[in-house]
Amino acid sequence: MTLIRFFQRSLSLALPLASCLAQAAPFEMAVSPSRFELTAKSGERLGQSIDLHNLGAAATALSVRTLDWSYSAEGQISYHDELLPGSCRPWVALERRTVKVPAQTKQAFRFQVTPPADAPRGECRFMIAIEGMEPAQQTIIQSGGASLSLPVTGRIAVAVYVMLGGAEPKLEVQQIGMREIAGKRVPAITVRNSGDAHGRLEGTVDAKDAKGRDFMLAVEGTPIMPGQTRYLALVPKGEDDQPAIQPIYPIKASGLLDWDKGSFKLNAEFP
């Protein structure tokens, strides 16, 4: 479940979107699932639903639309209201443009994806943006005037991936070592995706620092798009909700990291 609370402020998130607030009521919505990873056949309709959870004490009016998006090798996400070249958003049908969810209730929102019969093998990707509305904005949205720059009280974006014709990732590890990521030198794994669908690495490996302390390193689980080479950080992880230790280098680490089609064995020392 994805939970985002907005209290008259802007919030910057990784895969969910955020936007500026201006004299708005609290936006207390959650959605599940947080993303869809689906397979489909060309020419066949695929139906799914998102559960909208209103955690607030008042009914919440929402608008729903699709967005294109891109994800850079550096892990920067960009959202696009306009159709990007090759966009599959024209294949998507939403149940409705607006929905009102009563307080303290859950409501299903349905959508369909219908790839044309001649759709090529590959991955269809889009976001479903679920946005809070103020009364003055509802007329604009309902008349088709909504745009990415329209102020909203909050926004959650649900990523949808649809693999067509057997599309799949093909991941390979190219390097393991220390690397500067986001201005900080950290243990990292370099992964190349030569497939035609996104992939992810998941899991933790056992580690020991220079003081002999045992801990775990968790791999960054963000997507690796087709054709991308990504540098994924290996981050210390605490156990049982405890804070992670600040390891003293060098670090030795070993274990398996998983992906859709198998596992990679990691056995490395990070100086």
C-alpha positions as CSV (number, residue, x, y, z in Angstrom):
1,M,0.0,0.0,0.0
2,T,1.2,3.5,-0.8
3,L,0.4,6.1,1.8
4,I,0.9,9.8,1.2
5,R,-0.3,12.5,3.5
6,F,-0.3,16.2,2.5
7,F,-0.8,18.9,5.1
8,Q,-0.7,22.2,3.2
9,R,2.9,21.7,2.0
10,S,4.7,20.2,-0.9
11,L,6.3,16.8,-0.6
12,S,9.0,15.4,-2.9
13,L,8.8,11.6,-3.5
14,A,10.6,9.1,-5.7
15,L,7.9,7.2,-7.7
16,P,4.8,8.9,-6.3
17,L,4.3,12.4,-7.5
18,A,3.9,15.4,-5.3
19,S,2.7,19.0,-6.0
20,C,2.4,22.3,-4.3
21,L,-0.5,23.2,-2.1
22,A,-2.3,26.5,-1.7
23,Q,-4.8,26.8,1.1
24,A,-5.9,23.2,0.7
25,A,-7.6,20.7,3.0
26,P,-5.5,17.7,4.1
27,F,-5.1,15.0,1.4
28,E,-5.1,11.7,3.3
29,M,-5.3,9.0,0.6
30,A,-3.7,5.6,0.2
31,V,-3.7,3.3,-2.8
32,S,-3.0,-0.4,-3.3
33,P,-1.2,-1.9,-5.1
34,S,1.6,0.7,-5.4
35,R,2.4,-0.6,-8.9
36,F,1.2,-3.2,-11.5
37,E,3.5,-5.6,-13.4
38,L,1.4,-7.4,-15.9
39,T,1.6,-9.5,-19.0
40,A,-0.9,-9.3,-21.9
41,K,-1.4,-10.4,-25.5
42,S,-1.8,-8.1,-28.4
43,G,-5.5,-7.6,-29.3
44,E,-6.8,-8.7,-25.9
45,R,-8.3,-6.5,-23.2
46,L,-6.7,-6.5,-19.8
47,G,-8.7,-5.2,-16.8
48,Q,-7.4,-4.2,-13.4
49,S,-8.5,-2.1,-10.4
50,I,-6.8,0.2,-7.9
51,D,-8.1,0.3,-4.3
52,L,-8.5,4.0,-3.1
53,H,-8.4,4.3,0.7
54,N,-9.6,7.5,2.2
55,L,-8.1,7.8,5.6
56,G,-9.4,11.2,6.4
57,A,-12.5,12.4,8.2
58,A,-14.1,14.0,5.2
59,A,-15.0,12.8,1.7
60,T,-12.3,13.5,-0.9
61,A,-12.9,14.4,-4.5
62,L,-10.2,13.0,-6.9
63,S,-9.4,13.3,-10.6
64,V,-7.7,10.4,-12.4
65,R,-5.7,10.6,-15.6
66,T,-2.7,8.9,-17.2
67,L,0.8,10.3,-17.6
68,D,3.9,9.2,-19.5
69,W,7.1,9.1,-17.6
70,S,10.8,8.5,-18.1
71,Y,13.5,7.2,-15.7
72,S,17.2,8.2,-16.2
73,A,20.2,6.0,-15.6
74,E,21.0,8.3,-12.6
75,G,17.6,7.5,-11.1
76,Q,15.8,10.7,-11.9
77,I,12.1,10.4,-12.8
78,S,10.3,12.8,-15.1
79,Y,6.5,13.0,-15.8
80,H,5.0,14.1,-19.1
81,D,1.4,15.2,-19.6
82,E,1.9,15.1,-23.4
83,L,2.2,11.8,-25.3
84,L,5.8,10.7,-25.7
85,P,6.9,9.0,-28.9
86,G,5.7,5.4,-28.8
87,S,3.4,6.1,-25.8
88,C,0.8,3.3,-25.1
89,R,-1.5,5.6,-23.2
90,P,-4.0,5.6,-26.1
91,W,-4.6,1.9,-25.3
92,V,-5.8,2.8,-21.8
93,A,-9.4,3.4,-20.7
94,L,-10.2,4.8,-17.3
95,E,-13.4,4.0,-15.5
96,R,-14.0,7.8,-15.1
97,R,-12.2,11.1,-14.9
98,T,-13.3,12.0,-11.4
99,V,-14.3,10.0,-8.3
100,K,-15.4,11.0,-4.7
101,V,-14.4,8.6,-1.9
102,P,-16.3,8.9,1.3
103,A,-14.4,9.3,4.6
104,Q,-12.8,6.3,6.1
105,T,-13.8,4.0,3.3
106,K,-12.2,2.0,0.4
107,Q,-13.3,2.3,-3.2
108,A,-12.2,0.4,-6.2
109,F,-11.2,2.3,-9.4
110,R,-11.1,0.2,-12.6
111,F,-9.0,0.7,-15.7
112,Q,-8.4,-1.3,-18.9
113,V,-5.5,-1.7,-21.3
114,T,-6.2,-3.0,-24.8
115,P,-3.1,-3.4,-27.0
116,P,-3.9,-3.4,-30.7
117,A,-3.7,-6.6,-32.6
118,D,-0.5,-5.5,-34.3
119,A,1.2,-4.2,-31.1
120,P,4.9,-5.2,-31.2
121,R,6.7,-7.1,-28.5
122,G,7.9,-4.8,-25.8
123,E,6.8,-3.1,-22.6
124,C,3.9,-0.7,-22.3
125,R,4.6,1.8,-19.4
126,F,2.4,4.6,-18.0
127,M,1.4,6.2,-14.7
128,I,-2.1,6.5,-13.4
129,A,-2.2,9.9,-11.5
130,I,-4.7,10.1,-8.7
131,E,-5.1,13.8,-7.7
132,G,-7.0,15.7,-5.1
133,M,-9.2,18.5,-6.2
134,E,-10.6,21.7,-4.8
135,P,-14.1,22.7,-5.8
136,A,-12.9,25.5,-8.0
137,Q,-10.7,23.1,-10.0
138,Q,-13.3,20.4,-10.6
139,T,-15.0,22.3,-13.5
140,I,-11.6,22.7,-15.2
141,I,-10.8,19.0,-14.8
142,Q,-14.2,17.7,-15.9
143,S,-14.1,19.9,-19.0
144,G,-10.8,18.4,-20.1
145,G,-8.6,21.3,-19.1
146,A,-6.4,19.5,-16.6
147,S,-2.7,19.7,-17.2
148,L,0.4,18.8,-15.3
149,S,0.7,22.4,-14.1
150,L,-2.8,22.5,-12.6
151,P,-2.5,23.0,-8.8
152,V,-3.9,20.1,-6.8
153,T,-4.1,19.2,-3.1
154,G,-2.1,16.1,-3.5
155,R,-1.1,13.5,-6.1
156,I,-0.2,9.8,-6.1
157,A,1.1,8.1,-9.2
158,V,0.7,4.3,-9.7
159,A,3.2,2.8,-12.2
160,V,1.7,0.3,-14.7
161,Y,4.0,-2.0,-16.6
162,V,2.5,-4.3,-19.3
163,M,4.8,-6.9,-21.0
164,L,3.7,-7.8,-24.5
165,G,4.8,-10.7,-26.7
166,G,7.1,-12.3,-24.1
167,A,9.0,-9.1,-23.4
168,E,11.4,-9.6,-20.4
169,P,14.4,-8.1,-18.7
170,K,17.9,-9.5,-19.3
171,L,20.2,-8.3,-16.4
172,E,23.9,-8.8,-16.2
173,V,26.3,-7.6,-13.5
174,Q,29.2,-5.6,-15.0
175,Q,31.0,-4.4,-11.9
176,I,31.0,-4.4,-8.1
177,G,32.9,-1.8,-6.1
178,M,32.9,1.6,-4.5
179,R,31.2,4.4,-6.6
180,E,30.1,8.0,-6.0
181,I,26.3,8.2,-6.0
182,A,24.4,11.3,-5.1
183,G,27.7,12.9,-4.0
184,K,28.6,10.1,-1.6
185,R,31.1,7.3,-2.1
186,V,29.2,4.0,-1.4
187,P,29.3,0.3,-2.2
188,A,27.5,-0.3,-5.5
189,I,26.7,-2.8,-8.1
190,T,26.7,-1.9,-11.9
191,V,23.9,-3.7,-13.7
192,R,23.1,-3.7,-17.5
193,N,19.6,-4.5,-18.8
194,S,19.9,-5.7,-22.4
195,G,16.3,-7.0,-22.5
196,D,13.0,-5.4,-23.7
197,A,11.3,-4.9,-20.3
198,H,12.3,-3.3,-17.0
199,G,14.0,-5.4,-14.3
200,R,14.9,-5.0,-10.6
201,L,17.4,-6.4,-8.2
202,E,16.2,-7.3,-4.8
203,G,17.5,-8.7,-1.5
204,T,20.2,-8.3,1.0
205,V,23.7,-9.7,1.5
206,D,25.7,-10.4,4.7
207,A,28.4,-8.0,5.5
208,K,31.2,-7.4,8.1
209,D,33.0,-4.2,8.8
210,A,36.6,-3.5,9.9
211,K,35.5,-3.7,13.6
212,G,34.1,-7.2,13.0
213,R,30.5,-6.1,13.3
214,D,27.9,-8.1,11.3
215,F,25.2,-6.3,9.4
216,M,23.3,-6.5,6.1
217,L,23.6,-4.5,2.9
218,A,20.4,-4.0,0.9
219,V,20.5,-3.3,-2.9
220,E,18.6,-0.3,-4.2
221,G,15.4,-1.8,-5.7
222,T,14.6,0.9,-8.3
223,P,13.8,-0.2,-11.9
224,I,16.5,-0.7,-14.6
225,M,14.9,0.2,-17.9
226,P,15.6,-1.6,-21.2
227,G,18.9,-0.6,-22.6
228,Q,20.0,1.1,-19.3
229,T,23.1,0.6,-17.3
230,R,22.5,1.5,-13.6
231,Y,24.7,2.0,-10.6
232,L,22.7,0.6,-7.7
233,A,23.8,1.5,-4.1
234,L,24.3,-1.2,-1.5
235,V,23.0,0.4,1.7
236,P,23.4,-0.8,5.3
237,K,20.1,-2.1,6.7
238,G,19.1,-2.4,10.3
239,E,17.4,-5.5,11.7
240,D,14.1,-5.6,13.6
241,D,13.4,-1.9,12.9
242,Q,16.7,-0.9,14.5
243,P,18.8,1.8,12.9
244,A,21.5,0.6,10.5
245,I,25.1,0.8,11.8
246,Q,27.6,3.2,10.2
247,P,30.2,0.7,9.1
248,I,33.9,1.2,9.3
249,Y,35.7,0.3,6.0
250,P,36.9,-2.0,4.6
251,I,33.7,-4.0,4.3
252,K,33.4,-7.6,3.2
253,A,30.1,-8.8,1.8
254,S,28.7,-12.0,0.4
255,G,25.3,-13.4,-0.6
256,L,22.7,-13.6,-3.4
257,L,20.8,-10.8,-5.0
258,D,17.6,-11.8,-6.9
259,W,15.9,-10.7,-10.0
260,D,12.9,-12.1,-12.1
261,K,15.0,-14.7,-13.9
262,G,17.5,-15.7,-11.4
263,S,20.2,-14.6,-8.9
264,F,23.6,-13.0,-8.8
265,K,26.2,-14.1,-6.4
266,L,28.1,-11.3,-4.7
267,N,31.4,-11.8,-2.9
268,A,33.4,-8.6,-2.6
269,E,35.4,-6.4,-0.4
270,F,34.7,-2.6,-0.4
271,P,37.8,-0.6,0.7
